[in-house]
Amino acid sequence: MQTKVIKEKIKSVGNIKKITKTMEMVSAAKMKKAIDSAHTLRPFHEEAQHVLEDISVDSKCRHELLVHNGVEGEVVILIASNKGLCGSYNINVYRKLIEGYTEEERKKLKIIAFGKYAEKVAKKLHLEVLASFNHPVLSSDDAHATTTMIIDWYKEKKIGTVRILYTHFTSATTFTPTLLQLIPYANDTKTNTREESRYIYEPDQESVLSSIIPMMLHNIIYGSILESYASEHSARMFAMKSATDNASEFQSELKLFYNRARQSAVTQEIAEITAGAMAQSS
């Protein structure tokens, strides 16, 4: 390979390295902010699940959002990213959806999409999209709008069971796609019913549950958005760090090739000069 071509490749890889390094730094800043937001809301997110768990296993609790409405098919609130370059983040969400439903079950599946990649997943699997949220930054208002939609549609029997698929953030290097049933609420870790009620309802059970359940669902959905957001930026930061490291390694290899090629060219020139000098002297 000519030294000029290798030099151009070194320059090109260097430019790519600058871009990935910049994206790594931007993602690191966004990751810190997203993790702080997720950790701030996590106590409310987890407590909302605990409250709904207690209510759902209470045999004396009666509410239309705690029992199946008889409508077939399911709705999945699918949370993915708006942008790519985040490693296996979106792929893991896609795989979790595939694992959670058989091909036959997916024929009756509907999607509420958060992020452009969630829409792409729905389109790839030929799933109906009931609503889509793809703002640059998803907010509590989006979670509230989604909560209102699914509750109204469930009461009107337009939809059946509602689940949410999000990515649970554990650490900067560990985040797990999680599928959770919201309506009627169910947690695989608690399936037994409780005979004695843990709560006393004032003025009456119907009024309290009609207020509490939507509030808890909103906290879970918004918490899931923040958990996914933190996971996305962590995945992107590490993906860009890996790309930067690979660019540095490739650049070093190209420099080695360049030095070898240059040395070979110099040696060739010396050999030609020497041969020419010897031919003139003979």
C-alpha positions in Angstrom: 0.0 0.0 0.0 1.3 3.4 -0.9 2.4 5.8 1.9 0.1 8.5 0.6 -3.0 6.2 0.9 -2.0 5.0 4.4 -1.5 8.7 5.5 -5.0 9.6 4.3 -6.4 6.6 6.2 -4.6 7.7 9.4 -6.1 11.2 9.0 -9.6 9.7 8.4 -9.4 7.4 11.4 -8.2 10.4 13.5 -11.3 12.4 12.5 -13.6 9.6 13.4 -11.8 9.2 16.7 -12.4 12.9 17.5 -16.1 12.5 16.7 -16.5 9.4 18.9 -14.5 10.9 21.7 -16.8 14.0 21.6 -19.9 11.8 21.6 -18.5 9.8 24.5 -18.1 13.0 26.6 -21.5 14.3 25.7 -23.1 10.9 26.6 -21.2 10.7 29.8 -22.6 14.1 30.9 -26.1 13.1 29.8 -25.7 9.7 31.5 -24.9 11.4 34.9 -27.9 13.6 34.7 -30.2 10.7 33.6 -28.9 8.4 36.4 -29.5 11.2 39.0 -33.1 11.6 37.7 -33.7 7.8 37.8 -32.3 7.4 41.3 -34.3 10.4 42.5 -37.6 8.9 41.3 -36.7 5.2 42.0 -38.1 5.2 45.6 -41.5 6.4 44.3 -41.3 4.0 41.3 -40.6 1.0 43.6 -43.1 2.0 46.3 -45.8 2.4 43.7 -45.1 -1.2 42.7 -45.3 -2.3 46.3 -48.6 -0.6 46.9 -50.1 -2.1 43.7 -48.8 -5.5 44.8 -50.4 -5.2 48.2 -53.7 -4.1 46.6 -53.7 -6.8 43.9 -53.2 -9.7 46.4 -55.8 -8.4 48.8 -58.8 -10.6 48.4 -61.1 -7.9 49.8 -60.1 -5.3 47.2 -62.6 -4.8 44.4 -61.9 -2.5 41.5 -62.3 -2.8 37.7 -58.6 -2.1 37.2 -57.6 -5.0 39.4 -59.4 -7.7 37.3 -59.3 -8.7 33.7 -61.9 -7.0 31.5 -62.3 -10.0 29.2 -60.8 -8.4 26.1 -58.3 -10.6 24.2 -55.0 -9.4 23.1 -52.5 -7.2 24.9 -51.0 -3.7 24.7 -47.3 -3.2 25.4 -45.8 0.2 26.3 -42.5 -0.2 24.5 -39.7 2.1 25.5 -36.6 2.3 23.2 -34.4 5.2 22.0 -34.8 8.0 19.5 -31.2 7.7 18.3 -28.9 4.8 17.5 -25.2 4.3 18.4 -26.1 2.9 21.8 -24.7 -0.6 21.5 -27.1 -3.5 22.1 -29.6 -1.3 24.0 -32.4 -1.4 21.3 -31.5 -5.0 20.3 -32.0 -6.2 23.8 -35.4 -4.5 24.0 -36.4 -6.2 20.7 -35.2 -9.6 21.9 -37.2 -9.3 25.1 -40.3 -8.5 23.2 -39.7 -11.6 21.0 -39.1 -13.8 24.0 -42.1 -12.6 25.9 -44.7 -13.4 23.1 -45.1 -16.3 20.7 -45.7 -15.6 17.0 -49.4 -16.4 17.5 -49.7 -14.0 20.5 -48.0 -11.2 18.6 -50.8 -11.2 16.0 -53.1 -9.7 18.7 -50.4 -7.4 20.2 -50.6 -3.6 20.0 -47.9 -1.1 20.9 -47.7 2.3 22.5 -44.3 3.4 21.3 -41.8 5.6 23.2 -38.9 6.5 20.9 -38.4 6.1 17.1 -36.7 2.7 17.5 -39.9 1.4 19.3 -41.8 2.4 16.2 -39.3 0.6 14.0 -39.7 -2.6 16.1 -43.5 -2.4 15.8 -43.2 -1.9 12.1 -40.7 -4.8 11.7 -43.1 -7.1 13.6 -46.2 -5.7 11.8 -47.7 -4.6 15.1 -50.4 -1.8 15.4 -49.1 1.4 17.0 -51.9 3.0 19.1 -49.8 6.0 20.1 -46.3 7.3 19.7 -44.0 9.6 21.8 -40.7 10.5 20.2 -39.8 13.8 21.7 -36.1 14.5 22.3 -36.7 14.3 26.1 -39.7 12.4 27.4 -41.4 14.0 30.4 -43.9 13.3 33.2 -46.6 14.7 31.0 -46.0 11.9 28.5 -46.3 9.4 31.3 -49.5 11.0 32.5 -51.0 11.1 29.0 -50.2 7.4 28.6 -51.7 6.5 32.0 -54.9 8.3 31.1 -55.1 6.6 27.7 -54.6 3.1 28.9 -57.0 3.5 31.9 -59.8 5.0 29.7 -59.3 2.4 26.9 -59.3 -0.5 29.5 -62.5 0.7 31.2 -64.2 1.1 27.8 -62.9 -2.4 26.8 -61.1 -1.2 23.8 -57.9 -2.9 25.0 -57.1 -5.9 27.2 -54.1 -6.5 29.4 -51.5 -3.7 29.5 -47.8 -4.4 30.0 -44.7 -2.1 29.9 -41.3 -3.1 28.4 -38.5 -0.9 29.7 -34.8 -1.3 30.5 -34.1 -1.4 34.3 -30.9 0.5 35.2 -28.7 -1.4 37.7 -25.3 0.1 37.1 -23.3 1.9 34.3 -22.5 -1.5 32.8 -25.6 -3.4 33.7 -29.2 -2.8 32.5 -31.8 -5.4 32.0 -34.9 -5.3 29.7 -38.0 -5.9 32.0 -41.5 -6.8 31.1 -44.1 -5.8 33.7 -47.8 -6.2 33.7 -49.6 -2.9 34.7 -53.4 -3.6 34.1 -54.5 -5.6 35.9 -51.4 -5.3 37.9 -49.5 -8.5 38.4 -46.0 -9.3 39.7 -44.5 -12.8 39.1 -42.9 -12.7 42.5 -46.2 -12.4 44.3 -49.0 -14.6 43.2 -50.6 -15.5 46.5 -53.7 -13.7 47.8 -54.0 -12.1 51.2 -57.1 -12.7 53.3 -56.6 -9.7 55.7 -56.4 -6.2 54.2 -53.3 -4.1 54.9 -55.1 -0.8 54.3 -58.2 1.0 55.7 -60.0 3.0 53.1 -61.7 6.4 53.9 -64.2 7.5 52.8 -64.7 4.3 50.8 -62.6 1.8 48.9 -63.9 2.7 45.4 -63.0 6.4 45.8 -59.6 5.7 47.2 -58.6 3.1 44.6 -59.9 5.1 41.7 -57.5 7.9 42.8 -54.6 5.8 44.0 -54.3 3.2 41.1 -53.8 5.9 38.3 -51.3 7.7 40.5 -49.3 4.5 41.1 -49.4 3.6 37.4 -48.2 7.1 36.5 -45.2 6.7 38.9 -44.3 3.3 37.4 -44.5 4.5 33.8 -42.5 7.6 34.4 -40.0 5.7 36.5 -39.6 3.2 33.7 -39.0 6.1 31.2 -36.2 7.4 33.4 -34.7 4.0 34.0 -34.6 3.4 30.2 -33.2 6.9 29.6 -30.3 6.2 32.0 -29.7 2.8 30.4 -29.7 4.3 26.9 -27.0 7.0 27.7 -24.9 4.5 29.6 -25.0 2.1 26.7 -24.2 4.9 24.2 -21.3 6.2 26.4 -19.7 2.8 26.5 -20.3 2.2 22.8 -18.6 5.4 21.9 -15.7 4.7 24.4 -15.3 1.3 22.7 -15.3 3.0 19.2 -12.7 5.5 20.4 -10.4 2.8 21.7 -10.8 0.8 18.5 -10.0 3.9 16.5 -6.8 4.5 18.6 -5.7 0.9 18.1 -6.4 1.0 14.4 -4.6 4.3 14.1 -1.5 2.8 15.8 -1.6 -0.2 13.4 -1.8 2.2 10.4 1.1 4.2 11.7 3.2 1.0 11.9 2.2 0.1 8.4 3.1 3.7 7.3 6.5 3.5 8.9 7.2 0.2 7.3 6.1 1.3 3.9 8.2 4.5 4.1 11.2 2.5 5.3 10.7 0.1 2.4 10.5 3.0 -0.1 13.7 4.6 1.3 15.5 1.2 1.1 14.3 0.7 -2.4 15.5 4.2 -3.4 18.9 3.6 -1.8 19.2 0.2 -3.7 18.3 1.9 -7.0 20.8 4.7 -6.4 23.5 2.2 -5.5 22.8 0.0 -8.5 22.9 3.1 -10.8 26.2 4.2 -9.3 27.7 0.8 -9.7 26.5 0.6 -13.3 28.2 3.9 -14.2 31.5 3.0 -12.5 31.8 -0.4 -14.3 
